Amino acid sequence: MTDRFIQKPVILDDDLSNGRLKVSLLMTLLADHPYKDQVAETFKIAEIEEEYILVDHIDTLFKKISNINKNFHRFAVNAQSKHINIRQSEEPVKNLSNPLPLVFNFEEYAEVDEVKTDLDCYAIYDSKNTYFDTYDMAKYANRLYKDGLGELAQHNLDYFKALAGGHKKYNRYRSYRMVVSDGQVFLRGITSVDRYYEYGVDFAFVVSMLALHRDMKKHEGNRYAITSAAASESKLEIIVADKDLKDAGPFGKASSAIIITTNDLGQGSLNYQKIIRVGGRLHGGVYLFNSKEEANKSELIISHRTGPKKTLESLSELDMLLNDTQDFINDLLSIKTIKTPDELRARIEYKLTNPRSAFREIRELRDIFKTKISNEIKAFAKLLEMCDKAEQLEIDYDLKDKLRYIISEIILNKKS
């Protein structure tokens, strides 16, 4: 069964994309977004709405996010702890990894300025743990539900609910982030009422494409392609690569790239990180991340506490992450004097197969890196070919992200 809320790769088919999208059409994704006007003002949409943004696969990703907006409606309510009841669902919910989630019932809540009553919603993502953590009982409660002792967990929750009714200390007033899917309401997360800005995957995609369009107009000759993407209703990852491939010696061709991520309810509201794409095809290849020590020089991180005005102003810094491939290529070339191709391959294989590895059961991944390669300088291309095959595997998306970091740390590590 496929979980409807799991982030999934977006298929990027050259034959189904014309690589262009009108600005006015792109802005329709923000038709009901609270920050639509700020975006329009920042990027002077009235002046450019008839222009086309030329980025490979921009139209493909536009269709994906349009479909997400059509099938998932987000909204938020505010409520006090004393008005919340929790129970376990008695009927299975379709297309969830946990078919019997907890049900949050809001006896009373506020939506915008209207007070309403009796709302049921299913807890997804980390929302139940966030709620339990208020009482320092997340592990305890999860264990009780897992062991079929839901009544004991309910007894504890009823106790805290009673405390909330008479003590301000326990009566938290918080924002509960909801999403409607197939007529069912789900609780996505719990945040503060006034110190948390949720922008959404639609906002992240729109402002990122507008920023790229602005960059291409400012730097004539710049051309970009979306080479990888994955999306869910709350999470988005896009890798955008420079189409100008440069010579990277034994590693073949390389180009600068940025990885754009957003997580509505995670650590980063909107993140941009400089990476490099080497080897393989233009729409694929191997993505290498900078070392942790240098990462802060190649990242733009916008937190959930950052308001829309400052968020949009920060996008002017995106130029700092673009138009700079050669420095990263120089770093890449320097490693060939430090490690041999097969030694690097063996280190990757060990990282993927050791008993503590999250990848140890993925046989296809082990098989890719088990064949020894020669230690000639030109054999670095063989190493990258292996990494490219690993990139193309259909594995859990969070694991794929971790795999990229493992490969990057090993290949770009300058320590002996």
N, C-alpha and C positions, 0 to 999 in steps of 0.2 A: 504494500500500500504506500502511495506517495503522500508525504506530508505537504499539504498545500502551502505551508509557511516556510519550507526549506528553500534556501538560496540555490538556484540552479543555473548552470551555464546557458548562455544565449548562443544559439547556432548562428555563426557568421558565414553566410554563403554568398560568395561574390556574384553568383548568377541571380541572386534575389535582391541585390542592392544596387542603387544607382549612385550612392555616395554623396547625396546632397539633400538638403532639407531647407525649406523656406523658414525664415525667422518667425514670421507670423504664425506658421503652423506649429513650430516648436513651442511658442508661447501658449498654445491652447492647453498644454499640459498643466499650466498654472491657472487655468480659468477660475477655479474656486480656491486658490491658494491665498492665505492671508498676507503674503509678502509679494504678491504679483506686482503691485504698483511700485514698490521699492526696486524690484528687478528691472522693470520698464524704465524707471528714471536713471538707474545706474548705467545701463547699457544703451540708453537713448534709443529705445525700441521704435519710437515714432519715426525716427530718421532711417532706420535700417530694416523695417519690417518686410520690405519687398526683396531684400537680399537673400541669397542662398548661402548656407554654410556648407562648405565642401570638405567633408571628413568621411573617409571610407566607413560604411556600415552605420552611419548616423541614423539613416532611415530605418534600419533594422531594429536598432535599440529604441528608437522613437515608438515603433509599433508595440514593442514589448512593454514599455512603460505605460503607453496608452491603455493597453490591456489590463495592466495592474490597476490603474486608476478606475477602470470600468468595473472591475470585479472585487475591489477592496476599498471600502469607504472608511476613512479614519476620522475619529472625533475623540474628544476628551471630556471627562466629567470630574467634578470635585466632590469629595465626600469626607465625612468624619468617620473615624474608626468605629464609633458606637453605633453606626448605622449599617455595618457590614456583617453579613453572615457568610459562612463557608461550608460547603458540603461536597461530597464526591458525586460525580455524575452517575446516575443509575443506568442511563442509556448510552451506548457507544456513539461517538461522534465520528463521522466519516472523514477520511483523509487527514488524520492526525497520527503522529507517531505514538502518542499515548491516547488510545481511543476512549479512555475513561478519565478525563481531566477533572480537576477541581472546579466547582461552580461557585463564583462570587455572586452573592445577592446583595444589592444595594436597596435597603429599605427607603432611604431618602438620599438624593444627590442633586447637584446643581449642574445644568448644562447651559453654558453661556450665562444668562441672567435668570433662567427659569428653573424653579425647584420642581423636581419630579420624584416619583416613587416607584419602587418595585422593578428593578432592572436585574436580570440574570445574565451572566456572561461566563464563558469558559476561559480558564487561565492557560496561557501559552507562554513560550519563551521562558524568561526567568521571573515572571511576575509573582508567582506563588512564593518563590524563595525570597524575593524582595519584601513581600508582606511578612513572611515568617521571621526574617532577619530583624524586623522591628522589635521582636520579642526574644531575639537571640535563640531561636528554636528551629532554624531551617533544617539542619541534619536530623534532629529529633523527629520533627513532624514528617519529613520525607520517609524516614525509616518506618514510622508507624503506619503510614499509608501503604508502603511497600509490603509490610508484613500482614496486611489485612486488619490492622488495628485502628481503623479510621475513627471508631467511636471514642477511643482514648484521645486521639488528636483533637476531635471535636470538643471533648470535655475541656481541654486546655484552652482552645480558642474561645469557647463560651466564657471561660473564666476571665480572659483578657478583655473580651467584649464588655463584660459586666464592670470591670475596672474602668474602662473607657467611658462608661456612662456616668461615673461619679468623680473621676479624676482627670484633670486637664493633661497631666503628664502622659496618660495613655491614649488620649483622644486626639490622634493626629488628623490634621486636615490636609489632604494630599490630592494630587491630580492623578487620575486613573486613565491611561491611554487605551482607547478601544479601537477595534476594527470590525467592520461587518463584512462577512463573506457567506454567500449562499443563504442569506437571511438569518444567519446566526451571528451573535455578538461574542467577540473574544477580547479578553483583557491582555494587552500586549506588554504593558509595563506600568510602574508606579513611580512618579517623580514629584519634585516639589511643585507647588502651585505657580510660583512667580519667578523662579530662577532657572528655568529649563526651557530651551528653545528647540522645538522639533521641526526640522525643515522638510524631511521626506525625500524619497528617491527621485521624485519628479523634479523638485527644486535642485537637487545635486546635479542631475543630468542637464537641466536647462542652463544653469549658470556656468557649468563647466564647458558646454558647447559654445555658449556665447563668449566665454573668455578665450577659447581657442580661435573663434572667428575674429575677435579683436586682435589677437596676436598675429594671425595671418595677414590682416590688413596693415598692421604696423610693420611687420617684417615680410616684405614681399618675397615670394619664393618659398616660404614655409608651407609644407604640406603634411597633413596628419592622417593617420588611419587608426580606427578602433580595432585592435588586434585580439582582444579578449574581453569578455564581459560575462557577468553573472548577476542575477537579480532575484529578489523576493519582494514582498510588499514592504519590508522594513530595511533591507540591506541591498547595497549596490556596490559592485566593483567594476571598474572600467580600466583597461590598459590602453593608453593612446601612445602610439609610436610615431616618431618622425619618419617620413617616407624617404628621406635622403639618407641612404645607406652609405657608410664610410668604411674604408679598408681597415680591418683589425688584424692584419698579418695572419698568423696561423689559425686564428679564430674565424676567419672568413669576413663577412660583412657585419657591421653593427650600427645601431642608431640609438639615439637617446629616446627615452619614453617616460611617461608618468603613469603612476597607478592612482586612480581616483577611487576613494572608498567613502561610503557613508553607512552609518548604523544608527537608525532612529533612536534606539534605546541602549546603545553601547557606550564605549569610552569616547569615541570621536564622532562629532556631528558631521564633519566634512574634512577629509584628509587628502592631501596631495603629496606624493613622494616620488622623487626622481629615481629612476632605475635605468638599466640599459638592456636592450634586446640584441642578442647575438645569435648567429647561425640560423639554420632552418629557413622557413618560408617567411615572407613579410607578415602574413596573418598567422603567426605562431612563433616558433623559435624558442629560445631560452631567455627567461627574464632574470637578471641578476640585480640584487639589492646591495646598496652600499654597506660598508661595515657599520656596526652600531656606533662607533666613535665618530663617524662622519655623517651619520644619518640626520642629525639635527641641522646640518648645513644644507640638506637637500629635502627638507620637509616643510610643508605648510599645514599646520594642524589648527582647525577651528573647533572649539569645544561647544558643548551644549549650553554653556553659560554665556556664549557670545551672541549678542543681539543682532538683528538683521542688518542694521546700518554698518556696524564694524565688520560683519561677515562679508558683505559685498565689497567693502573697501579693501579687505584682505586679499581679494582675488586679483588685485593689481600686482601682487607679489608673484603671481604665477609665471611671469616672464623670467624670474630668477631660476625656475626649474626647467625652462625650455632653452633651446638654442645653444646648448653646451654639451656636445657629444665627445669632443676630443680628449678632455681631461679624464673622463671615465675610461675611454679606450686606452689611454696611457697607463692607467692603473691595471687594466686587464692584461696588457702586453707585458707588464713587469712581472707577473706571476710565473711566466714560463721559465724564468731563471731560478725559481724557488722550489717548485714542485713538478714532478713528471706527470704526464697524463694518467698513467696507470695507478700511480700513488693516490692521485686525487679521486680516481674512480673507486679504488679500494676503500677510501675513507667514506665516500658517499654510500657504498654498499654496506659498510659496517653500521653507519648511522641508521640505515633503513632496516637492518636485520637483527640488531642486538635485542636481547630479551625485553628491554624496556621501551622499544620503539612502537609507536602507534601504527607503523607501516608493516610490521613483521608478518602479518597474515596476508598481505597483498602480493600474491605470487607473481603476478605480471610485472610488478615493480621490481621485485628481487631479480627476476630473469633478465631484465634490461641491463642491470649493472654487474652481472656475474661474469661476463666474458672479458677476459683480460685484453688489454690493448697495448700496442707497442709504445715505447717511450721516446719515439722520435718527436721532434718539435711539431711536425705536421700532424701528429696524431691527436693534437688538441681538438681538431675538427671532429674526430671520432668520439671524443668525450662529450662534445656539445651535441652530437647526433643522439647519443644515449639520453642526454638531458631533455632533448626535444621530444623523444618518444615518451619519456615520463610525463612531460607536460600535456601530451595529447590523451593520456589515459582518463577514462571517465571514473573518477573517484570522488568521494565526499569533498565538497568545495573547501571546507576548513582545512582538511588534510592537504589538499593541493597547495593552499597558501603556505602551510607549514613546510611542505616539500621545497617550495621555491626558496624559502629562507635557509633551509639546510644546505641546498646546493650552492647558494650564494656565499654563505659563510665559509664553506670549504674551498670553493674556487678562488674567492677574492681574499682569503685570509693570508696576510703577509708574514705571519709568524711561522717560524720553523717548527 
